[in-house]
């Protein structure tokens, strides 16, 4: 019997899903996908839709990692911002990447509709400023996104307009994006896996991969079996472990935490958030929140680069929630959970090849729900012989985190102290 998901609101409200068996023995496939999160399930689904024989291996449960624990926001763009992309690959390629990120939102919606995935999908996200300098930065982003990228779905809100939507005095301005979305991430991931299965994908849980031998065909070794495949897609992100020291050096697992209140009732949650949108602030070390289907407030964010401390982090997260909504002081916290996302040094996605027939996706940097969905489609394209869009992302340059395995976490903790001080200015 596979191990359960961690205790979270998402696990408690998950749709029924089968337990997939562990792999035993040797099997063959056209493609072996490693990782059962959104990226892996999307990759498997899009490959199977094209007629490939696909095996998916997951070390725990489908959606066990960040894909089943996150804040649930599906956003246009990238965590790095467009200027990072422009500096590295030029304006034209950066524009094409932006267009792919917007296409990702439509792809997500289409998959939810086509496969009847029940995942509480809603439209609308808000990026909120706490200080005048942040307001100025949002206004600049608003102008650039509309004029340079032709994205007409943003509204710039001043303080009184924000307060008409949110019952808080904390924010002085915001960008409201009517095209971005939010959802129940675990149910979305389970739905992608179920859709992949209908197209013939064979799924194995509790099947950790010990080694990838990139020959032709490649061989993927597990504890009790192996897969021989023409292609391999590595979609492990923060949980890559020892599979590739090269890829692990370029990402940092970052702890993030979310709490869920007790159900507030429809009237009270609507008084707090008059529209069913997802909100995040623009701090480097950010907070985010949204409503749940059963009228809770889900509130999370910040990060821990030195590991998760459950009780202390839960209390700190609740204190930050009360800074936004002090009127919730009488409300119980019913769920609290954490997990890891993977960030890159420049917060741009890291896609590429470890060998001619071994592809990888990582580095979504907390911006992965829509992007991981379309990234799976890009791998299906490149396996099918159409590499143009996938290769756009391979042009991005990524550096290793400083300090090596022993010292990179303490180095990053010091750097984050600096960014937190900047957020206060």
N, C-alpha and C positions, 0 to 999 in steps of 0.2 A: 504494500500500500504506500503510495507516494506521501511524502511529508506535507503537512498542511501549509497554507499561506500564513504569514504572520497575522496576528490579531490586528485588524483595522476595520474602519467603517466599510471600506470597499470589500474586504473578504466577507464581512457579515451580511452584505447586501448583494453578493455575487449571484449571478444566474447559475442554474445547475449546469455542471460540466462533467464530462467523464474523467475517470482516472485512466491515464494512458500507461501502458506497461513499460518497464525498463527493457532495454535492448539486451538480448542474449544471442550469441552466435554471430555469424558473418552474413551480411546482406549486401546487395548491390543496388545502386540508384544512379540516375543521371546527375542529381545534385544532392549533396548533403548540407543541410542548413544547421548550424550550431547556435543555439540560443532560442528560447521560446518566449521572448518579449515581442513588442510590436514590430520591431525591425525584422526579427526572424520569421514571425508568422506572416507578415506582409510579403517578405521575400518568397517564402514557401507558396503562398497563395498565388502570387503573380507568375511564378514559374509553372505551377500546376495548371493555371489557366491557359498557358501556352503549350501544354501537352507534355511537359517534362515529368519524369518519375522522380519524386522528391521524398526524402527522408528528413525529418526534423528531430534533433536531439536536444533535450532540455535537462539540465542538471538537477532541477528541483521540480517545480510545477509550472505550467504555462502561466505567464504573467507574474512569476514569483518576485522578480526584481522591480526596478523602477517603473516598468510598464504597468504594474498592478498597484503602485503605491503613490503615484505622483499627484500634483495639483490639478491635472486634468485639462490644461489649457492647450488648445490647438491653434497656433499662431502663424501668421505670415512672417516671413523674414527669418533672421538668424540671430542667435545670442550675441554674436560678434558685432552686429551692426553692419550696414552696407559699406561703410568707409574702409573697414578692414579688408573686405573682399576687393574693393576697387584698387586699393594700394597693392595688392598681391597679384591680381589677374587682369586688371584693367576694367574700364567702365562697361564695355560691351559684355564681357563674360559675367561680370557682377550683375548686370541687368538680367541676363539669362538665368542666373541662379535665383534672383528675386522672383522671376516669373515661374520657375519651378516650385518655389515655396508657396506661391499663391495657388498654383495648380494642385498642390498637395491638399489644400483645404477642400477643393472640389472633389478630389479623389476620395478623401475620407468620407465626405457626405454620400458620395455615390456607393461606396462599399457598404456603409450603414444601411442605405436604402435597398441595394441589390440583394444583400444577404440577410435583411431583416434583423440587424444586430440591435438588441435592446440595450442601449448604453446611456440613456438620459442625455441625448445630444441637444444642446441649445446654442443659439447664435449670440454673439456679443462679448467682447472683452474690453477692459479699460486699463490704461496705463496712467497712473496717477502721480502727480508731483507734490512734494511736501514743502518745497522752498522756491523762492523766485528764480534762482539760477536753474533749477530743474524745469520750471515752467518755460523759461527761455529755450532750453534744450528741446523740450517737447514741441514748441512752436516751430523750431527749425526742422525737426524731424517731420512734422506735419507738412510743411512746405515742400521739403525734398521728396517725400513719398508721393505726393500728388503730382508735382511738376516733373520730376525726373523719372519716376516709375509708373506714373499714370494710375496710381491706386486711389480710387475715388470713394473708398468706403470709410474714411476716417472723418470724425468730427472733433474739432478742438473745443473743449469745454472750459469755461472759467469757473471760479469757485462756486458761484451761486447755482450754476448748471450742474456741477458735480453734486452739490448738496440737495438738488432736486431728485437725484437718483439714490444717493447714499446718505444715511442719517448719521453723518460724522462731520466734524469741523477740521479734520486732519489734513485735507488736501486742498491745494490752492488752484489746481488746474488738472486737466487730464486729456488724453486722447481716447476716444471711443471708437472701436473698430467693429463695425456691424457685420463684417464678413468672417472674422475669426470666430472660433467656437470653443465650447468646453463640454466635457463628457465624463462619464464614469470610466476611468482608464482600464480597470481590471475587466469589466464586462466587455469593453471594446476589444481587448486583447483576446479574451476567450471567444468572442465572436469571430475574430479573424482566424483563429485556430479551427473553429468549427467549419468555417467556410472553406479553409484549405483542405480539411478532411473530406468535404463533399466532392472535391476535385481529385481525390485519390492520394493526398499526402499521408504518409505513415508517420505518426507522432510517437515518440518515446519520451517518457518522463523519468526522473531519477536516473538519468544516464549522463553522468559527467564525462567529458572528453579528456583523455590523458595526453593525446599526441595527435598531431596532423602530419602525415607523411606526404609532402606535395610532389608526388610522381604522376605518371599518366597511365592508368587512373590514380587519383589520390586515394590514400587510405586514412580513415579516421578511426583511432583506437579508443575504445572505452574499457571500463573495468571488466565487463563480461562479454564483449563482442567487438565488432568492427564494421565499418561501412566502406565499401569500395565505390568511388563515384568519379565521374568525369570532372565535376566541378565541386568546390566547397565554398560556402558562404559563412563567414565568421561574424556573428551578430551578438557578441557577449557584452560589449560596453564595459561598465564598471566592474563586472564580474568575470573578466577575462582570465584572472588568476595566472597560472604559469603557462598558459597555452602559447603566448607570444611575448617574450620580454621586449621585443622591438615595439610592439603596439602598446604594451603596458606602460612603457617609459614616457609615452606621449599623452597619457591621460592621467588625471587625478580623480580618484573616487572621493566624492564630496557628500557628506552627510546632510540630509535635509529632514525636516520634521513637520508633521501635520497633526492637528487636533480636530475632533468633531464634537460639537456640543450635543447635548440631548436635543430631541425634537422640540422646536420652538412653537410649532403651529404655524399655519399659513399666514394668519394675520400679523403675527409678530415678526416673522422673517421678511414679509413684504414691507413692513414699516422700516426695517433696517436697510433693505436693498429693494428698491421699488421696481427694478428690472432684474430679470434673471440673467445676469452677466457675471463673468469672472473678472476679478480686479487684482492688479499687482501694482506695487509702487516702483519707482525708478531708481531706488537706492541700489548700489552695487551689491550690497547684502540685503536682499529684498524680502518683503512680505507679500503674501497673496491670499485671496479668500474668494469663496463663492457659496451659493446655496446648494443644498442637496435635494434630491427628489422628495425626501420625507421631511423637508423644512428644517434641517439643521444648518448651522454655519460650519463650513470647513475652512480652517485657517491654518496656514503654514508658511514655510519659507525659512529665511536665514540659512546659514550653512554651518557645518562643523567640519574642519579639515583635520581634526585630531581625534575623531571618533564620536559616536553617538552616546550620550549620557541620558538615558530615558527619563528619569524623574526630574532632573534639573532642566532638561530641554523642554519637557512638557510644561513645567511651571513658567519658564521664560516665554514660551510660545503663548501661553494664556495671558501673561502680562502684556505682550504686544497686541494681542487681540483686544484687550480692554483699553489700550490706548486709542484704538480705532473706534471701538464700540463700548464705551464705559457703561452703557445701559445693560450690558450682559453680565454684570458682576454677580447676579443671583443665579446664573445658569451653570449647571454642572457640565464638566467635560466628560464625555462618555467613552470616547476612543482617543488614543494617542499612539502614533506609530512613526517610524523613521525608515530611512533607506539611503541608498547611495545612487547618485547620478555621476556620470563621467564628464569632466570638462577638459578641454584642451587649453594650451597656453594662451591662444588668441581667441578662444571660444568659437571658432569656426569648426564646422564638421570635418571629420577626418575619414574619407573614403579612399579605398585604393586596392592594391593587389599585393599579397605576400609572395605569390608565385603566379605564373601565367594562368593557372586554373584555380587559384585560391583568392577569393575576394573578401573584403572586410568592410564593415560599417561601424563607426564609433564616434565619440566626441560630440554628441548632440547638445551637450552643455546646458541641459535643462530646457531645451527648446525642441523636444523630439517627437511630440505626438503626431503632428502632421508630417514633419520632415522624415521621421522613420518610416511612415507609411509609404511615402513616395520613394524613399531610398530603396525599399524592397522592389518596387517597380523598376528602378534604374538597374538593379542587379539582374533582374529578369531580362531587361533589354540587352545588357552587355553579354550575358550568356547566349542570347539569341543572335549575337553578331552586330548589335547596334550600340556602340560604345560612346557615342558623341556626348550624351548628357552625363553619363557616369564620369567620363574623363574630364569634364569641366571641373569637378570637385577634386580630382587627383592633382590638379595644378596648384592647389593651395599648399603652402609650406607650413610644416608643423615641427616644432622643436620639442626636445625632451624637457621635462620639468627638472629644474636644477636640484642638485644635492644627491642624486642617485637614490637607490632603494632605501637607504638608512636615513638620509637627511632631507629628502625633498618635502616631507610632511612638516617638520619644524620650520623649514624655510618658508613654506606657504602660509603657515600660521602667522608668522611675523608679517608677511605681505598683507594678509587679510586684516590684521590689526590696523594697518595703515589705511586700507580702504574703508574700514568702519569709521575711522576718525574723519575721513573725507566726507562720508555720508552725513556726519554731524554738523559740518560747516555750512 
